[in-house]
């Protein structure tokens, strides 16, 4: 079931997801490989760098109502050894360079 939904998410990416993917794909950020819309356990994450165990989540307006679920999901993924960074779609479109700097800094921490 998750695999079908994963494909749907890839086909129907939001403008913010498309934009960030264009900046992360093909090792464009510090030569780190990212995958998009990946199934991890029982969740689908927006972007993940398995090498550094870093997950990038983009949040739109619907996440105002899902804060409790998002926190649960983040805690679970962190318990599995991942680090999770969350960004609002509006921030990505407003200052992508700053967001990429934050992601790269996190990638270089380890």
N, C-alpha and C positions, 0 to 999 in steps of 0.2 A: 504494500500500500504506500509506504513512504517513497519508494522509487518512482511511482507514478506522479506523486505530488512534487517530488524533486524535479522531474522533467518539466512539469507545468511551471514551477517557479523559475526555471532557467529560461523558458520561452517567454514568460511574462514579467521580466525584470523591470523594476521601477527605474525611472530616469537616474536616480541617485546610484542605484546598483550598477547600472550600465556605465555610468561615469567612473565610479571607483574601479570597476573591473577593467576599464580601459587603461587605468593607471597602475594596476597590480599585475595584470596578465603578462605572460611571457617574461617573467623575472625582471620586470621594469623597475621594481623598487628594491634596490640593494641586492639584486640577483637572488632574491628569495622567491621560491615557487609557491604560488597560491592556487587554491582550487575554489570554485564557487558552488554554492548550493549543495553542500556535502552532507550526507547522512552520517551522523556520529551518534552511536547508540540509538536512542529513540527520538532524536531531534535532527532537524535540518538547519545547518548554520549557513549564514550568508557567504562568508569567506573563511578559509583556514589555511594556515601555513603549518603543515604537519611537522616539518623539520624543527621549528621553534615552538610548536604546540600553541600557536596563537590564533585565536578566533576573532574575526571582525564582524560585528553586528551593526546593521543600519536600521534605525528606528524611525518610523513615520508616525503620523498622528494616532494610529490605532494602538500604539504602545502606551498611550496615556491611560487606557483602560485595562492594560495587561501588565501593569507594573509588578504585581505579585507573582504572576506566572514567569515573567522575564527574570525576576530575582531568583526564583526557584531553579529555573533553567540554567542560569549563570552559575549558581552554587553547585549544581550537579556537574556541569562541565568542568568547573574548577576542581571538583573532587576527583575527576578523571585525569587530572594533570594538565589541563588546558588553562591558558590565560585568556580572558575575554575582555575585549575593548568594545564599547558601544558608542555610536555617534548618531546624532539626529540627522536626518536627510537634509534639513535646511542648512545645517552647518557645513555639510559636505559641498553643497552647491555654493555656499557663501565663501568658504575659505578652504578649499581642497588642499592647498599647499601646507597649511598648518596641520591639517589632519594627517597627511602623509608623513610629515616630520615626526608627529607623535607615534605613528605606527612604526616607522623606521627606528626610532629611539627604543621602543619596546622590543623590537626584533633584535637589536644589538645589545640588550641588557644581559643576555645569557651567553 
